[in-house]
């Protein structure tokens, strides 16, 4: 069989495995298998690419072994609360890899001569610019998510004008490089610098509340950079893989924006999402009604149906295993148990699904927001664990609120609401939560893990 035919056939198999794996990621029940299939497809693609190029496998082997060790250690040792920032780092490394690939391809083939075709010069520019922007932007996202830098938006007068100047500079440098690639090394270095600055300037004004959208968008950028790099080195499977990541990232970004009832431009340029206590919208009047562990025990013990609503506070407290155990106890007591999932709860897309799956919560008990809201009035008790903005009724009835119009899980319509929270502090949006003052709401203050452990002890002693 012809070698090129065998290589392309292997690439087709790999691409098919990517597509099937991506499709299986759409369901928690098949996501693990889909991830495995995609990984095997990538391994096949890497092996075929290496065998077909006649490369020095010594250093490639060192890189693969060290990368595998780092990946395994990261997956095993990184806490679930740190998963969003790890995803941000992976996005950044993907962008950096595309940048370096294009840079070295240029240095090895085209620097010092004008033989680069126009199309190749264009995709070189795209791979370098998108890759550099993705890397620096992802590092800022990592800093915000890990709280190494403040999660609030950094805004200054004339910021949009500065960004426009950066874009114009990038276009000008790109034009100079594309029209004279042989003498364009200085322009390439300038483009790398502009891309890195633009990545920082793109993410620094975005606040903590919008991080799920940013993570999805940066993931898309890393895919587009890889796709462009695939054209640079004329590798079909890299083009396909990059296009799949880019397209799926854009689709996910759109889903995240719809879940927040905001446009992508509003997320990128409004500066919304400051993690401050300077509230916006009308402030609620009234007094929150605290509850003890014994109070909550009696409410749950008498309930026929309970819906747990997790948020980032669940991840911080690492209470997912205790929640699952409490859910199992309630089921043994004859209670119907569900877990209501908001698309942007947490700090990355699917954050709550990952947490609960890690605790072996049954997939069929994870209910999406649009499916549980119509039945909320029939639920006896909604238990909100560390969620805030995604359950704030101000999104429905306060036109002055910055989150007005954002779809929420309408727990306020349940017969009773139990809110597990450390304090009355606002969430990422920095506004007071009207839910805390509703007549049917009881505030169960304390660390979520300790509070739920106390409830479990109450049930075991009864």
C-alpha positions as CSV (number, residue, x, y, z in Angstrom):
1,X,0.0,0.0,0.0
2,X,1.2,3.5,-0.8
3,X,2.7,5.2,2.3
4,X,0.8,8.5,1.7
5,X,-2.4,6.6,1.3
6,X,-1.8,4.7,4.6
7,X,-1.0,8.0,6.4
8,X,-4.2,9.7,5.1
9,X,-6.3,6.7,5.9
10,X,-5.0,6.7,9.5
11,X,-5.8,10.4,9.7
12,X,-9.3,9.7,8.6
13,X,-9.7,7.1,11.3
14,X,-8.3,9.6,13.9
15,X,-10.7,12.3,12.7
16,X,-13.6,10.0,12.9
17,X,-12.6,9.1,16.5
18,X,-12.5,12.8,17.3
19,X,-16.0,13.4,16.0
20,X,-17.5,10.3,17.8
21,X,-15.6,11.2,21.0
22,X,-16.9,14.8,20.8
23,X,-20.4,13.6,20.3
24,X,-20.2,11.3,23.3
25,X,-19.0,14.3,25.5
26,X,-22.5,15.7,25.2
27,X,-23.8,13.3,27.8
28,X,-22.4,12.7,31.3
29,X,-23.2,9.0,30.9
30,X,-20.9,8.6,27.8
31,X,-18.4,11.5,28.4
32,X,-15.7,9.3,29.9
33,X,-15.8,6.9,27.1
34,X,-15.8,9.7,24.6
35,X,-12.8,11.2,26.1
36,X,-10.9,7.9,25.9
37,X,-11.9,7.4,22.2
38,X,-10.7,11.0,21.4
39,X,-7.4,10.4,23.3
40,X,-6.8,7.1,21.4
41,X,-7.5,9.0,18.1
42,X,-5.0,11.6,19.0
43,X,-2.4,9.0,19.9
44,X,-2.9,7.3,16.6
45,X,-2.5,10.7,14.8
46,X,0.7,11.5,16.7
47,X,2.3,8.1,16.0
48,X,1.5,8.2,12.3
49,X,2.8,11.8,12.0
50,X,6.0,10.9,13.7
51,X,6.6,7.7,11.7
52,X,6.0,9.5,8.4
53,X,8.5,12.3,9.0
54,X,11.7,10.4,9.8
55,X,12.4,12.5,12.9
56,X,14.9,12.1,15.7
57,X,12.8,10.1,18.2
58,X,15.1,10.5,21.1
59,X,14.0,14.0,22.0
60,X,10.4,13.3,21.0
61,X,10.4,10.3,23.4
62,X,11.7,12.6,26.2
63,X,9.0,15.1,25.5
64,X,6.2,12.5,25.4
65,X,7.4,10.8,28.6
66,X,7.8,14.1,30.5
67,X,4.5,15.4,29.2
68,X,2.7,12.2,30.2
69,X,4.1,12.4,33.7
70,X,3.1,16.0,34.1
71,X,-0.4,15.3,32.7
72,X,-1.0,12.3,35.0
73,X,0.3,14.2,38.1
74,X,-1.8,17.2,37.2
75,X,-5.0,15.1,36.7
76,X,-4.3,13.2,40.0
77,X,-3.1,16.0,42.2
78,X,-5.0,19.2,41.2
79,X,-8.0,19.8,43.4
80,X,-11.5,20.0,41.9
81,X,-11.6,23.7,43.0
82,X,-8.5,24.3,40.8
83,X,-9.9,22.6,37.7
84,X,-11.0,25.9,36.0
85,X,-7.5,27.4,36.3
86,X,-6.0,24.1,35.0
87,X,-8.2,24.3,32.0
88,X,-7.1,27.9,31.5
89,X,-3.4,26.8,31.6
90,X,-4.1,24.0,29.1
91,X,-5.8,26.5,26.7
92,X,-2.7,28.8,27.1
93,X,-0.3,26.0,26.4
94,X,-2.3,25.0,23.3
95,X,-2.0,28.6,22.0
96,X,1.8,28.7,22.9
97,X,2.4,25.4,21.0
98,X,0.7,26.7,17.9
99,X,2.8,30.0,18.1
100,X,6.1,28.1,18.5
101,X,5.3,25.6,15.7
102,X,4.6,28.4,13.3
103,X,7.6,30.4,14.5
104,X,10.0,27.5,14.0
105,X,8.5,26.5,10.7
106,X,9.1,30.0,9.5
107,X,12.6,30.1,10.8
108,X,13.5,26.8,9.2
109,X,12.0,27.3,5.8
110,X,11.2,30.9,4.9
111,X,13.4,33.3,6.9
112,X,15.8,35.0,4.6
113,X,13.9,34.1,1.3
114,X,10.7,35.1,-0.3
115,X,9.5,31.6,-1.3
116,X,6.6,31.5,1.2
117,X,3.3,31.4,-0.7
118,X,0.8,34.1,0.1
119,X,-1.5,31.6,1.8
120,X,1.3,30.2,3.9
121,X,2.3,33.6,5.0
122,X,-1.3,34.5,6.0
123,X,-1.8,31.3,8.1
124,X,1.6,31.9,9.7
125,X,0.4,35.2,10.9
126,X,-2.9,33.8,12.1
127,X,-1.3,31.0,14.0
128,X,1.2,33.3,15.7
129,X,-1.3,36.0,16.5
130,X,-4.1,33.8,17.8
131,X,-1.7,31.5,19.6
132,X,0.1,34.4,21.4
133,X,-3.2,36.1,22.3
134,X,-4.5,32.8,23.6
135,X,-1.4,32.2,25.7
136,X,-1.3,35.6,27.4
137,X,-5.1,35.8,27.8
138,X,-5.2,32.3,29.4
139,X,-2.5,33.2,31.8
140,X,-4.5,36.3,33.0
141,X,-7.6,34.0,33.2
142,X,-5.5,31.6,35.3
143,X,-4.4,34.4,37.6
144,X,-8.0,35.6,38.1
145,X,-9.4,32.1,38.7
146,X,-6.6,31.1,41.1
147,X,-6.9,34.5,42.8
148,X,-3.3,35.2,42.3
149,X,-4.5,38.5,40.8
150,X,-7.8,40.2,41.6
151,X,-10.9,38.8,39.9
152,X,-12.4,42.3,39.4
153,X,-12.4,44.0,36.0
154,X,-9.5,46.3,35.4
155,X,-10.9,49.3,33.5
156,X,-9.4,52.6,32.6
157,X,-10.4,55.6,30.5
158,X,-9.7,55.1,26.8
159,X,-9.3,51.4,27.1
160,X,-11.3,50.7,24.0
161,X,-9.2,53.1,22.1
162,X,-6.0,51.4,23.2
163,X,-7.4,48.0,22.1
164,X,-8.3,49.5,18.7
165,X,-4.7,50.8,18.4
166,X,-3.4,47.4,19.2
167,X,-5.6,45.8,16.5
168,X,-4.5,48.3,13.9
169,X,-0.9,47.7,14.9
170,X,-1.4,44.0,14.5
171,X,-3.0,44.4,11.0
172,X,-0.2,46.7,9.9
173,X,2.6,44.4,11.1
174,X,0.8,41.4,9.5
175,X,0.5,43.2,6.2
176,X,4.2,44.1,6.2
177,X,5.1,40.5,7.0
178,X,2.8,38.9,4.4
179,X,4.0,41.2,1.7
180,X,7.7,40.5,2.4
181,X,8.0,37.2,4.3
182,X,11.7,36.7,3.5
183,X,12.7,39.9,5.4
184,X,9.9,39.7,7.9
185,X,11.6,38.2,11.0
186,X,11.5,41.6,12.7
187,X,7.8,41.9,11.9
188,X,7.2,38.5,13.3
189,X,8.8,39.4,16.6
190,X,6.7,42.6,16.6
191,X,3.6,40.5,15.9
192,X,4.3,38.1,18.8
193,X,4.7,41.1,21.2
194,X,1.5,42.7,19.9
195,X,-0.4,39.4,20.3
196,X,0.8,38.9,23.8
197,X,-0.2,42.4,24.8
198,X,-3.6,42.1,23.1
199,X,-4.3,38.8,25.0
200,X,-3.7,40.6,28.3
201,X,-5.8,43.6,27.3
202,X,-8.7,41.3,26.2
203,X,-9.0,39.4,29.4
204,X,-7.9,41.9,32.1
205,X,-11.2,43.9,31.8
206,X,-13.4,40.8,32.3
207,X,-14.6,40.0,35.8
208,X,-15.0,36.8,37.7
209,X,-18.7,36.3,36.9
210,X,-17.9,36.0,33.2
211,X,-15.0,33.5,33.5
212,X,-17.1,30.5,32.2
213,X,-17.6,32.4,28.9
214,X,-13.9,33.4,28.8
215,X,-12.7,29.8,29.4
216,X,-15.0,28.6,26.5
217,X,-13.8,31.4,24.2
218,X,-10.1,30.8,24.9
219,X,-10.6,27.1,24.2
220,X,-12.0,28.1,20.8
221,X,-9.0,30.4,20.2
222,X,-6.6,27.6,21.0
223,X,-8.4,25.4,18.4
224,X,-8.3,28.1,15.7
225,X,-4.6,28.6,16.4
226,X,-4.0,24.9,16.0
227,X,-6.0,24.8,12.8
228,X,-3.9,27.6,11.3
229,X,-0.7,25.8,12.4
230,X,-2.0,22.7,10.6
231,X,-2.1,24.7,7.4
232,X,1.4,26.0,8.0
233,X,2.9,22.5,8.3
234,X,0.3,21.0,5.8
235,X,-0.9,18.4,8.3
236,X,-4.5,17.4,7.7
237,X,-5.3,15.9,11.1
238,X,-4.1,19.0,12.9
239,X,-6.4,21.1,10.7
240,X,-9.3,18.8,11.5
241,X,-8.6,18.7,15.2
242,X,-8.1,22.4,15.5
243,X,-11.3,23.1,13.5
244,X,-13.3,20.8,15.8
245,X,-12.0,22.5,18.9
246,X,-12.5,26.0,17.5
247,X,-16.1,25.2,16.4
248,X,-17.1,23.5,19.5
249,X,-15.6,26.3,21.6
250,X,-17.6,28.9,19.7
251,X,-20.8,26.9,20.2
252,X,-20.1,26.5,23.9
253,X,-19.3,30.2,24.2
254,X,-22.7,31.0,22.6
255,X,-24.5,28.6,25.0
256,X,-22.8,30.3,27.9
257,X,-23.8,33.8,26.7
258,X,-27.4,32.7,26.2
259,X,-27.4,31.3,29.7
260,X,-26.4,34.7,31.0
261,X,-28.7,36.6,28.5
262,X,-25.8,38.6,27.3
263,X,-24.0,39.1,24.0
264,X,-20.4,38.1,23.5
265,X,-19.4,41.8,22.9
266,X,-21.1,42.7,26.2
267,X,-19.0,40.0,28.0
268,X,-15.8,41.1,26.4
269,X,-16.1,44.9,26.6
270,X,-18.5,45.8,29.4
271,X,-16.3,45.0,32.4
272,X,-19.3,43.3,34.2
273,X,-18.6,40.8,36.8
274,X,-16.6,42.6,39.5
275,X,-16.2,40.7,42.7
276,X,-17.1,43.6,44.9
277,X,-19.6,44.3,47.5
278,X,-20.8,47.5,45.8
279,X,-24.2,46.3,44.9
280,X,-26.3,47.5,42.0
281,X,-30.0,47.5,41.6
282,X,-32.4,48.0,44.4
283,X,-31.4,46.7,47.8
284,X,-33.7,44.3,49.5
285,X,-35.5,45.3,52.7
286,X,-36.1,42.8,55.5
287,X,-34.2,40.3,57.5
288,X,-32.8,36.9,56.7
289,X,-34.1,34.0,58.6
290,X,-31.3,31.7,60.0
291,X,-31.9,28.0,60.6
292,X,-30.0,25.5,62.7
293,X,-29.0,22.0,61.7
294,X,-31.9,20.6,63.7
295,X,-34.3,22.9,61.9
296,X,-33.0,21.9,58.5
297,X,-33.1,18.2,59.5
298,X,-36.8,18.3,60.3
299,X,-37.6,20.2,57.0
300,X,-35.7,17.7,54.9
301,X,-37.0,14.7,56.9
302,X,-40.6,15.6,56.1
303,X,-40.0,16.5,52.4
304,X,-41.3,14.3,49.6
305,X,-39.0,16.0,47.0
306,X,-35.7,17.8,47.3
307,X,-33.6,19.6,44.7
308,X,-30.0,20.4,45.4
309,X,-28.7,23.4,43.6
310,X,-24.9,23.5,43.6
311,X,-22.6,26.5,43.0
312,X,-19.0,27.5,43.3
313,X,-19.3,27.4,47.1
314,X,-19.8,23.6,46.8
315,X,-16.4,23.3,45.0
316,X,-14.7,25.6,47.6
317,X,-16.0,23.5,50.5
318,X,-15.2,20.2,48.6
319,X,-18.6,19.0,49.8
320,X,-19.8,17.0,46.8
321,X,-19.3,13.6,48.4
322,X,-21.3,14.7,51.5
323,X,-24.0,16.0,49.3
324,X,-24.2,12.7,47.5
325,X,-24.3,10.8,50.9
326,X,-27.1,13.1,52.1
327,X,-29.0,12.5,48.9
328,X,-28.8,8.8,49.3
329,X,-30.0,9.1,52.9
330,X,-33.0,11.1,51.7
331,X,-33.8,8.6,49.0
332,X,-33.8,5.8,51.6
333,X,-36.3,8.0,53.5
334,X,-38.6,7.9,50.4
335,X,-37.6,11.4,49.1
336,X,-37.3,12.1,45.4
337,X,-33.9,13.7,44.9
338,X,-32.6,15.8,42.0
339,X,-29.7,18.1,41.3
340,X,-30.5,21.3,39.4
341,X,-27.6,22.4,37.2
342,X,-27.2,26.0,35.9
343,X,-25.0,26.2,32.8
344,X,-22.7,28.9,34.2
345,X,-22.6,27.8,37.9
346,X,-19.0,27.7,39.0
347,X,-16.0,29.0,37.1
348,X,-15.9,27.0,34.0
349,X,-18.5,25.3,31.7
350,X,-19.8,22.1,33.2
351,X,-18.0,22.7,36.5
352,X,-20.9,21.4,38.7
353,X,-21.4,18.4,36.4
354,X,-17.7,17.5,36.9
355,X,-17.9,17.9,40.7
356,X,-21.0,15.7,41.0
357,X,-19.8,13.1,38.6
358,X,-16.6,12.8,40.7
359,X,-18.8,12.1,43.7
360,X,-20.6,9.4,41.6
361,X,-24.0,11.2,41.7
362,X,-26.2,9.3,39.2
363,X,-26.3,11.0,35.8
364,X,-30.1,10.8,35.6
365,X,-30.5,12.9,38.7
366,X,-28.6,15.9,37.1
367,X,-31.4,18.1,35.7
368,X,-30.8,21.1,33.5
369,X,-32.2,24.5,34.4
370,X,-34.8,24.5,31.6
371,X,-36.1,21.1,32.6
372,X,-36.5,21.7,36.4
373,X,-37.9,25.3,36.3
374,X,-41.4,24.3,35.1
375,X,-41.7,21.9,38.0
376,X,-40.2,24.0,40.7
377,X,-43.5,24.8,42.4
378,X,-44.0,21.1,43.1
379,X,-40.6,20.7,44.9
380,X,-40.9,20.7,48.7
381,X,-37.3,21.8,49.4
382,X,-34.7,23.5,47.2
383,X,-31.3,23.3,48.9
384,X,-28.9,25.9,47.5
385,X,-25.3,25.1,48.2
386,X,-22.9,27.9,47.5
387,X,-24.8,29.3,44.5
388,X,-25.7,33.0,44.4
389,X,-26.2,34.9,41.2
390,X,-27.7,31.9,39.4
391,X,-30.6,31.8,41.8
392,X,-31.1,35.5,42.4
393,X,-34.8,36.5,41.6
394,X,-33.6,40.0,40.8
395,X,-32.7,38.6,37.4
396,X,-36.5,38.3,36.8
397,X,-38.1,41.3,38.4
398,X,-35.5,44.1,39.0
399,X,-34.9,46.0,35.8
400,X,-32.2,48.0,37.5
401,X,-30.1,45.0,38.3
402,X,-27.0,44.2,36.2
403,X,-28.1,40.6,35.9
404,X,-31.7,41.4,34.9
405,X,-32.8,39.1,32.1
406,X,-30.3,36.3,33.0
407,X,-32.0,32.9,33.2
408,X,-31.8,31.5,36.7
409,X,-32.9,28.4,38.5
410,X,-36.1,29.6,40.0
411,X,-35.7,28.1,43.5
412,X,-37.8,30.9,45.0
413,X,-40.9,29.2,43.6
414,X,-40.2,26.0,45.7
415,X,-42.2,25.5,48.8
416,X,-39.1,25.9,51.0
417,X,-35.6,27.1,50.2
418,X,-32.6,26.3,52.3
419,X,-29.5,28.3,51.5
420,X,-26.1,27.0,52.7
421,X,-23.7,29.9,52.8
422,X,-20.8,31.1,54.9
423,X,-22.2,34.7,55.1
424,X,-24.5,37.2,53.4
425,X,-21.8,38.4,51.1
426,X,-22.8,38.8,47.4
427,X,-21.6,36.6,44.6
428,X,-19.4,37.4,41.6
429,X,-21.8,40.0,40.3
430,X,-21.4,42.0,43.5
431,X,-25.1,42.5,44.2
432,X,-27.4,41.5,47.0
433,X,-29.4,38.4,46.5
434,X,-33.2,38.9,46.9
435,X,-33.6,35.2,47.6
436,X,-32.1,35.5,51.0
437,X,-35.0,37.7,52.2
438,X,-37.9,35.7,50.8
439,X,-40.5,34.4,53.3
440,X,-39.9,30.8,52.3
441,X,-36.1,31.0,52.6
442,X,-34.0,29.8,55.5
443,X,-30.3,30.6,55.8
444,X,-28.1,27.8,57.0
445,X,-24.8,29.6,57.8
446,X,-21.4,27.8,57.9
447,X,-19.0,25.8,55.9
448,X,-21.0,23.7,53.4
449,X,-19.0,20.5,54.1
450,X,-19.4,20.8,57.9
451,X,-23.1,21.8,57.6
452,X,-24.0,18.8,55.5
453,X,-21.9,16.5,57.6
454,X,-23.9,17.7,60.6
455,X,-27.2,17.0,58.7
456,X,-26.0,13.5,57.9
457,X,-25.3,12.9,61.6
458,X,-28.8,14.1,62.5
459,X,-30.3,11.6,60.1
460,X,-28.1,8.7,61.4
461,X,-29.1,9.5,65.0
462,X,-32.8,9.7,64.3
